[in-house]
Structures are given as structure tokens and as C-alpha cells.
Amino acid sequence: MAFYNFNNLDFKKKRDRVYLKSITGEKLQLTIMKLLPGEVTDHSHEHEQMGYILSGQVELTIGNEKKTLIPGEGY
């Protein structure tokens, strides 16, 4: 399928306090992630990854740099 509408996808529980909507291709994935307030994780990837904050705020650490991101900011 070439076209998707995230409004028609339900959030699926990944684990307690973490919910995802995803579309996945052969070499690429786009995900909307919902973290409940206070969620802490050490999730990481070896491959390149980007993200954009839609609402709320999240504290991320990349390498030795830590930053709290707010809506409109990305990494």
C-alpha cells in the first residue's frame, strides 16, 4: 500500500505506558509514539533515527548530550 492515514490507525500497546501507531515498509518505518507521563526507557537503535515532538515534552540523551524537547523540536 502506498498511502496511509494515521487517523484510521489505532494505538497499539507496546508495553505498559508505551503505545504506537506504525507504518512499515521494506527498509523504513514511521511511528507515532505515545508515552504516558513519567515513562522512562533506555530504548536505543544502532541505525540512524529521527523524531519530532507533537505534544508534551520528552528528555532525550544522544551520546553525551541531554536535552528536554518540546512540541516543534526534533532530534
N, CA, C and O atoms as a GROMACS GRO file, in nm:
protein
  300
    1MET      N    1   0.085  -0.118   0.000
    1MET     CA    2   0.000   0.000   0.000
    1MET      C    3   0.090   0.125   0.000
    1MET      O    4   0.187   0.131   0.075
    2ALA      N    5   0.057   0.221  -0.083
    2ALA     CA    6   0.139   0.342  -0.096
    2ALA      C    7   0.090   0.458  -0.011
    2ALA      O    8   0.168   0.549   0.019
    3PHE      N    9  -0.037   0.459   0.030
    3PHE     CA   10  -0.093   0.571   0.105
    3PHE      C   11  -0.152   0.522   0.237
    3PHE      O   12  -0.213   0.415   0.243
    4TYR      N   13  -0.134   0.602   0.341
    4TYR     CA   14  -0.181   0.566   0.474
    4TYR      C   15  -0.246   0.688   0.539
    4TYR      O   16  -0.213   0.802   0.504
    5ASN      N   17  -0.336   0.664   0.631
    5ASN     CA   18  -0.397   0.770   0.710
    5ASN      C   19  -0.383   0.731   0.857
    5ASN      O   20  -0.451   0.641   0.905
    6PHE      N   21  -0.294   0.800   0.927
    6PHE     CA   22  -0.273   0.768   1.069
    6PHE      C   23  -0.400   0.786   1.151
    6PHE      O   24  -0.414   0.724   1.257
    7ASN      N   25  -0.493   0.870   1.105
    7ASN     CA   26  -0.620   0.888   1.178
    7ASN      C   27  -0.702   0.760   1.181
    7ASN      O   28  -0.786   0.744   1.269
    8ASN      N   29  -0.679   0.670   1.087
    8ASN     CA   30  -0.754   0.545   1.081
    8ASN      C   31  -0.683   0.429   1.152
    8ASN      O   32  -0.735   0.318   1.155
    9LEU      N   33  -0.566   0.455   1.208
    9LEU     CA   34  -0.492   0.352   1.281
    9LEU      C   35  -0.512   0.369   1.431
    9LEU      O   36  -0.513   0.480   1.482
   10ASP      N   37  -0.527   0.258   1.500
   10ASP     CA   38  -0.539   0.260   1.646
   10ASP      C   39  -0.400   0.251   1.708
   10ASP      O   40  -0.310   0.188   1.653
   11PHE      N   41  -0.383   0.314   1.824
   11PHE     CA   42  -0.261   0.295   1.901
   11PHE      C   43  -0.260   0.151   1.952
   11PHE      O   44  -0.362   0.102   2.000
   12LYS      N   45  -0.145   0.085   1.942
   12LYS     CA   46  -0.129  -0.049   1.995
   12LYS      C   47  -0.032  -0.044   2.112
   12LYS      O   48   0.069   0.027   2.107
   13LYS      N   49  -0.063  -0.119   2.216
   13LYS     CA   50   0.022  -0.120   2.335
   13LYS      C   51   0.151  -0.194   2.304
   13LYS      O   52   0.150  -0.312   2.270
   14LYS      N   53   0.263  -0.124   2.317
   14LYS     CA   54   0.395  -0.185   2.301
   14LYS      C   55   0.436  -0.251   2.432
   14LYS      O   56   0.483  -0.365   2.434
   15ARG      N   57   0.417  -0.179   2.540
   15ARG     CA   58   0.439  -0.228   2.676
   15ARG      C   59   0.366  -0.130   2.768
   15ARG      O   60   0.311  -0.030   2.720
   16ASP      N   61   0.365  -0.155   2.898
   16ASP     CA   62   0.299  -0.064   2.990
   16ASP      C   63   0.347   0.078   2.966
   16ASP      O   64   0.467   0.104   2.965
   17ARG      N   65   0.253   0.169   2.946
   17ARG     CA   66   0.279   0.312   2.936
   17ARG      C   67   0.339   0.357   2.802
   17ARG      O   68   0.376   0.474   2.788
   18VAL      N   69   0.349   0.266   2.704
   18VAL     CA   70   0.404   0.299   2.573
   18VAL      C   71   0.309   0.245   2.465
   18VAL      O   72   0.280   0.126   2.461
   19TYR      N   73   0.262   0.334   2.377
   19TYR     CA   74   0.167   0.299   2.271
   19TYR      C   75   0.217   0.351   2.137
   19TYR      O   76   0.277   0.459   2.131
   20LEU      N   77   0.194   0.274   2.030
   20LEU     CA   78   0.247   0.308   1.897
   20LEU      C   79   0.142   0.295   1.788
   20LEU      O   80   0.052   0.212   1.795
   21LYS      N   81   0.156   0.380   1.686
   21LYS     CA   82   0.091   0.365   1.556
   21LYS      C   83   0.205   0.361   1.457
   21LYS      O   84   0.290   0.450   1.460
   22SER      N   85   0.212   0.261   1.369
   22SER     CA   86   0.325   0.249   1.278
   22SER      C   87   0.281   0.208   1.138
   22SER      O   88   0.183   0.136   1.120
   23ILE      N   89   0.357   0.257   1.041
   23ILE     CA   90   0.350   0.203   0.906
   23ILE      C   91   0.492   0.158   0.872
   23ILE      O   92   0.589   0.227   0.901
   24THR      N   93   0.502   0.041   0.812
   24THR     CA   94   0.632  -0.019   0.790
   24THR      C   95   0.648  -0.062   0.645
   24THR      O   96   0.561  -0.127   0.588
   25GLY      N   97   0.761  -0.024   0.586
   25GLY     CA   98   0.797  -0.067   0.452
   25GLY      C   99   0.904  -0.173   0.459
   25GLY      O  100   0.922  -0.237   0.563
   26GLU      N  101   0.975  -0.193   0.350
   26GLU     CA  102   1.081  -0.294   0.347
   26GLU      C  103   1.205  -0.246   0.421
   26GLU      O  104   1.274  -0.327   0.484
   27LYS      N  105   1.237  -0.116   0.415
   27LYS     CA  106   1.358  -0.064   0.477
   27LYS      C  107   1.333   0.059   0.564
   27LYS      O  108   1.428   0.126   0.605
   28LEU      N  109   1.208   0.089   0.592
   28LEU     CA  110   1.173   0.214   0.658
   28LEU      C  111   1.050   0.196   0.745
   28LEU      O  112   0.962   0.116   0.712
   29GLN      N  113   1.043   0.269   0.855
   29GLN     CA  114   0.926   0.266   0.942
   29GLN      C  115   0.898   0.408   0.991
   29GLN      O  116   0.990   0.482   1.026
   30LEU      N  117   0.770   0.443   0.994
   30LEU     CA  118   0.726   0.571   1.051
   30LEU      C  119   0.632   0.539   1.166
   30LEU      O  120   0.535   0.465   1.149
   31THR      N  121   0.661   0.596   1.283
   31THR     CA  122   0.587   0.563   1.404
   31THR      C  123   0.542   0.688   1.476
   31THR      O  124   0.618   0.784   1.488
   32ILE      N  125   0.418   0.687   1.525
   32ILE     CA  126   0.373   0.786   1.622
   32ILE      C  127   0.372   0.715   1.755
   32ILE      O  128   0.305   0.612   1.772
   33MET      N  129   0.446   0.770   1.851
   33MET     CA  130   0.462   0.706   1.981
   33MET      C  131   0.395   0.792   2.088
   33MET      O  132   0.410   0.914   2.091
   34LYS      N  133   0.321   0.726   2.174
   34LYS     CA  134   0.260   0.795   2.289
   34LYS      C  135   0.318   0.734   2.416
   34LYS      O  136   0.302   0.615   2.443
   35LEU      N  137   0.388   0.819   2.492
   35LEU     CA  138   0.443   0.778   2.621
   35LEU      C  139   0.358   0.840   2.730
   35LEU      O  140   0.329   0.960   2.725
   36LEU      N  141   0.317   0.763   2.827
   36LEU     CA  142   0.241   0.820   2.939
   36LEU      C  143   0.336   0.899   3.028
   36LEU      O  144   0.454   0.866   3.036
   37PRO      N  145   0.286   1.003   3.095
   37PRO     CA  146   0.372   1.087   3.178
   37PRO      C  147   0.455   1.005   3.277
   37PRO      O  148   0.405   0.913   3.341
   38GLY      N  149   0.583   1.041   3.286
   38GLY     CA  150   0.673   0.975   3.379
   38GLY      C  151   0.741   0.851   3.323
   38GLY      O  152   0.824   0.791   3.391
   39GLU      N  153   0.709   0.812   3.200
   39GLU     CA  154   0.771   0.693   3.141
   39GLU      C  155   0.921   0.714   3.122
   39GLU      O  156   0.963   0.819   3.074
   40VAL      N  157   0.999   0.616   3.160
   40VAL     CA  158   1.145   0.619   3.146
   40VAL      C  159   1.186   0.494   3.070
   40VAL      O  160   1.138   0.385   3.098
   41THR      N  161   1.276   0.511   2.974
   41THR     CA  162   1.322   0.397   2.895
   41THR      C  163   1.467   0.417   2.854
   41THR      O  164   1.515   0.531   2.845
   42ASP      N  165   1.537   0.309   2.828
   42ASP     CA  166   1.673   0.317   2.775
   42ASP      C  167   1.674   0.268   2.631
   42ASP      O  168   1.775   0.215   2.584
   43HIS      N  169   1.564   0.284   2.562
   43HIS     CA  170   1.547   0.240   2.424
   43HIS      C  171   1.650   0.306   2.334
   43HIS      O  172   1.677   0.426   2.346
   44SER      N  173   1.709   0.229   2.243
   44SER     CA  174   1.807   0.284   2.150
   44SER      C  175   1.809   0.202   2.022
   44SER      O  176   1.756   0.091   2.016
   45HIS      N  177   1.872   0.258   1.920
   45HIS     CA  178   1.889   0.191   1.792
   45HIS      C  179   2.033   0.206   1.746
   45HIS      O  180   2.097   0.307   1.774
   46GLU      N  181   2.085   0.105   1.677
   46GLU     CA  182   2.217   0.116   1.617
   46GLU      C  183   2.211   0.198   1.490
   46GLU      O  184   2.307   0.267   1.455
   47HIS      N  185   2.098   0.192   1.420
   47HIS     CA  186   2.083   0.264   1.294
   47HIS      C  187   2.035   0.408   1.318
   47HIS      O  188   1.989   0.442   1.427
   48GLU      N  189   2.047   0.489   1.216
   48GLU     CA  190   2.005   0.628   1.223
   48GLU      C  191   1.855   0.638   1.250
   48GLU      O  192   1.777   0.560   1.196
   49GLN      N  193   1.816   0.734   1.332
   49GLN     CA  194   1.676   0.753   1.368
   49GLN      C  195   1.650   0.902   1.385
   49GLN      O  196   1.738   0.977   1.427
   50MET      N  197   1.528   0.944   1.351
   50MET     CA  198   1.487   1.083   1.370
   50MET      C  199   1.353   1.083   1.443
   50MET      O  200   1.278   0.985   1.437
   51GLY      N  201   1.323   1.193   1.510
   51GLY     CA  202   1.195   1.206   1.577
   51GLY      C  203   1.153   1.352   1.584
   51GLY      O  204   1.236   1.442   1.570
   52TYR      N  205   1.024   1.373   1.604
   52TYR     CA  206   0.964   1.507   1.610
   52TYR      C  207   0.861   1.505   1.721
   52TYR      O  208   0.779   1.414   1.727
   53ILE      N  209   0.863   1.604   1.809
   53ILE     CA  210   0.773   1.608   1.923
   53ILE      C  211   0.643   1.678   1.882
   53ILE      O  212   0.644   1.795   1.842
   54LEU      N  213   0.531   1.606   1.892
   54LEU     CA  214   0.399   1.660   1.857
   54LEU      C  215   0.334   1.730   1.975
   54LEU      O  216   0.273   1.836   1.958
   55SER      N  217   0.347   1.673   2.096
   55SER     CA  218   0.287   1.734   2.214
   55SER      C  219   0.362   1.687   2.338
   55SER      O  220   0.434   1.587   2.334
   56GLY      N  221   0.344   1.759   2.447
   56GLY     CA  222   0.413   1.724   2.571
   56GLY      C  223   0.560   1.760   2.565
   56GLY      O  224   0.600   1.852   2.493
   57GLN      N  225   0.639   1.688   2.639
   57GLN     CA  226   0.784   1.707   2.637
   57GLN      C  227   0.849   1.574   2.668
   57GLN      O  228   0.790   1.487   2.732
   58VAL      N  229   0.973   1.560   2.621
   58VAL     CA  230   1.047   1.437   2.645
   58VAL      C  231   1.195   1.472   2.664
   58VAL      O  232   1.249   1.556   2.592
   59GLU      N  233   1.258   1.408   2.760
   59GLU     CA  234   1.401   1.428   2.782
   59GLU      C  235   1.476   1.315   2.712
   59GLU      O  236   1.452   1.197   2.739
   60LEU      N  237   1.566   1.352   2.622
   60LEU     CA  238   1.643   1.254   2.545
   60LEU      C  239   1.791   1.273   2.572
   60LEU      O  240   1.838   1.384   2.597
   61THR      N  241   1.866   1.164   2.565
   61THR     CA  242   2.011   1.168   2.571
   61THR      C  243   2.064   1.105   2.443
   61THR      O  244   2.032   0.991   2.411
   62ILE      N  245   2.145   1.181   2.371
   62ILE     CA  246   2.210   1.131   2.250
   62ILE      C  247   2.360   1.152   2.270
   62ILE      O  248   2.407   1.264   2.281
   63GLY      N  249   2.433   1.041   2.275
   63GLY     CA  250   2.575   1.049   2.308
   63GLY      C  251   2.589   1.102   2.450
   63GLY      O  252   2.535   1.044   2.544
   64ASN      N  253   2.661   1.212   2.466
   64ASN     CA  254   2.679   1.275   2.597
   64ASN      C  255   2.589   1.395   2.616
   64ASN      O  256   2.599   1.464   2.718
   65GLU      N  257   2.502   1.422   2.520
   65GLU     CA  258   2.417   1.542   2.526
   65GLU      C  259   2.276   1.505   2.570
   65GLU      O  260   2.214   1.415   2.514
   66LYS      N  261   2.225   1.577   2.670
   66LYS     CA  262   2.090   1.556   2.721
   66LYS      C  263   2.010   1.684   2.698
   66LYS      O  264   2.061   1.794   2.720
   67LYS      N  265   1.884   1.669   2.651
   67LYS     CA  266   1.800   1.786   2.624
   67LYS      C  267   1.654   1.748   2.644
   67LYS      O  268   1.613   1.637   2.610
   68THR      N  269   1.576   1.842   2.697
   68THR     CA  270   1.432   1.827   2.705
   68THR      C  271   1.372   1.893   2.582
   68THR      O  272   1.391   2.012   2.560
   69LEU      N  273   1.301   1.814   2.502
   69LEU     CA  274   1.240   1.865   2.380
   69LEU      C  275   1.091   1.891   2.400
   69LEU      O  276   1.023   1.821   2.474
   70ILE      N  277   1.042   1.994   2.332
   70ILE     CA  278   0.902   2.034   2.339
   70ILE      C  279   0.843   2.032   2.197
   70ILE      O  280   0.917   2.016   2.100
   71PRO      N  281   0.711   2.050   2.184
   71PRO     CA  282   0.649   2.045   2.052
   71PRO      C  283   0.719   2.136   1.951
   71PRO      O  284   0.751   2.251   1.981
   72GLY      N  285   0.741   2.083   1.832
   72GLY     CA  286   0.808   2.155   1.726
   72GLY      C  287   0.956   2.126   1.717
   72GLY      O  288   1.020   2.158   1.617
   73GLU      N  289   1.012   2.064   1.821
   73GLU     CA  290   1.154   2.030   1.820
   73GLU      C  291   1.172   1.884   1.776
   73GLU      O  292   1.080   1.803   1.787
   74GLY      N  293   1.290   1.855   1.727
   74GLY     CA  294   1.319   1.720   1.680
   74GLY      C  295   1.459   1.678   1.716
   74GLY      O  296   1.536   1.754   1.775
   75TYR      N  297   1.490   1.555   1.680
   75TYR     CA  298   1.622   1.500   1.705
   75TYR      C  299   1.661   1.409   1.591
   75TYR      O  300   1.770   1.352   1.592
   0.00000   0.00000   0.00000
